[in-house]
Amino acid sequence: IESPARILVAEDDAGQVDVLRALLGQDAHQVITAADGREALETARREFPDLILLDVLLPGMNGFEVCQRLRQD
């Protein structure tokens, strides 16, 4: 039996986060959230999620920069 995935949702729109949390929660995935780019980067480094859903237009640091920094790690 596979354990549920830990998914980081990096999204600044609370409505979108709620929708994604509901959809992903149906399959018992653990959803971790971040509301801006810096928080997404810090959370990914700390939590080691199985999957990251990354919005491109995040405040503070855009999704492309977050992705680039994660790849450097």
C-alpha positions as a Markdown table, in Angstrom:
| # | Residue | x | y | z |
|---|---|---|---|---|
| 1 | Ile | 0.0 | 0.0 | 0.0 |
| 2 | Glu | 1.4 | 3.3 | -1.0 |
| 3 | Ser | 1.4 | 6.2 | 1.4 |
| 4 | Pro | -0.2 | 9.4 | 0.3 |
| 5 | Ala | 2.0 | 12.0 | -1.4 |
| 6 | Arg | 3.1 | 15.2 | 0.3 |
| 7 | Ile | 2.3 | 18.0 | -2.1 |
| 8 | Leu | 3.4 | 21.6 | -1.7 |
| 9 | Val | 0.9 | 24.0 | -3.3 |
| 10 | Ala | 2.6 | 27.4 | -3.8 |
| 11 | Glu | -0.3 | 29.7 | -4.6 |
| 12 | Asp | -1.2 | 33.2 | -3.4 |
| 13 | Asp | -4.9 | 33.0 | -4.3 |
| 14 | Ala | -6.7 | 31.5 | -1.3 |
| 15 | Gly | -9.6 | 30.3 | -3.4 |
| 16 | Gln | -7.3 | 28.3 | -5.6 |
| 17 | Val | -5.6 | 26.8 | -2.6 |
| 18 | Asp | -9.0 | 25.7 | -1.2 |
| 19 | Val | -9.9 | 24.1 | -4.5 |
| 20 | Leu | -6.6 | 22.3 | -4.8 |
| 21 | Arg | -6.7 | 21.2 | -1.1 |
| 22 | Ala | -10.2 | 19.7 | -1.6 |
| 23 | Leu | -9.3 | 17.9 | -4.8 |
| 24 | Leu | -6.0 | 16.5 | -3.6 |
| 25 | Gly | -7.5 | 15.6 | -0.2 |
| 26 | Gln | -9.9 | 13.3 | -1.9 |
| 27 | Asp | -7.0 | 10.9 | -2.5 |
| 28 | Ala | -5.7 | 11.5 | 1.1 |
| 29 | His | -2.7 | 13.4 | -0.1 |
| 30 | Gln | -1.1 | 15.6 | 2.5 |
| 31 | Val | -1.2 | 19.2 | 1.2 |
| 32 | Ile | 1.3 | 21.8 | 2.4 |
| 33 | Thr | 0.8 | 25.4 | 1.3 |
| 34 | Ala | 2.9 | 28.5 | 0.7 |
| 35 | Ala | 1.5 | 31.9 | -0.2 |
| 36 | Asp | 4.6 | 33.5 | -1.8 |
| 37 | Gly | 7.9 | 32.5 | -3.5 |
| 38 | Arg | 10.2 | 32.8 | -0.5 |
| 39 | Glu | 7.8 | 30.8 | 1.7 |
| 40 | Ala | 7.6 | 28.1 | -1.1 |
| 41 | Leu | 11.4 | 27.8 | -1.3 |
| 42 | Glu | 11.8 | 27.6 | 2.5 |
| 43 | Thr | 8.9 | 25.1 | 2.9 |
| 44 | Ala | 10.3 | 22.9 | 0.1 |
| 45 | Arg | 13.7 | 22.8 | 1.6 |
| 46 | Arg | 12.3 | 22.0 | 5.0 |
| 47 | Glu | 9.5 | 19.6 | 4.2 |
| 48 | Phe | 10.9 | 17.7 | 1.1 |
| 49 | Pro | 7.5 | 17.3 | -0.7 |
| 50 | Asp | 7.0 | 14.6 | -3.2 |
| 51 | Leu | 5.4 | 17.1 | -5.7 |
| 52 | Ile | 5.3 | 20.9 | -5.9 |
| 53 | Leu | 2.5 | 22.7 | -7.7 |
| 54 | Leu | 4.1 | 26.1 | -8.3 |
| 55 | Asp | 2.3 | 29.2 | -9.4 |
| 56 | Val | 4.4 | 31.3 | -11.8 |
| 57 | Leu | 3.1 | 34.7 | -10.6 |
| 58 | Leu | 3.9 | 34.6 | -6.9 |
| 59 | Pro | 4.7 | 37.7 | -4.8 |
| 60 | Gly | 8.2 | 38.2 | -3.6 |
| 61 | Met | 9.9 | 35.7 | -5.8 |
| 62 | Asn | 8.3 | 34.3 | -8.9 |
| 63 | Gly | 7.8 | 30.7 | -9.6 |
| 64 | Phe | 10.5 | 30.5 | -12.2 |
| 65 | Glu | 13.1 | 31.8 | -9.7 |
| 66 | Val | 11.8 | 29.3 | -7.0 |
| 67 | Cys | 12.2 | 26.5 | -9.5 |
| 68 | Gln | 15.6 | 27.6 | -10.5 |
| 69 | Arg | 16.8 | 27.8 | -6.9 |
| 70 | Leu | 15.4 | 24.4 | -6.0 |
| 71 | Arg | 17.2 | 22.8 | -9.0 |
| 72 | Gln | 20.4 | 24.3 | -7.8 |
| 73 | Asp | 19.9 | 22.6 | -4.4 |
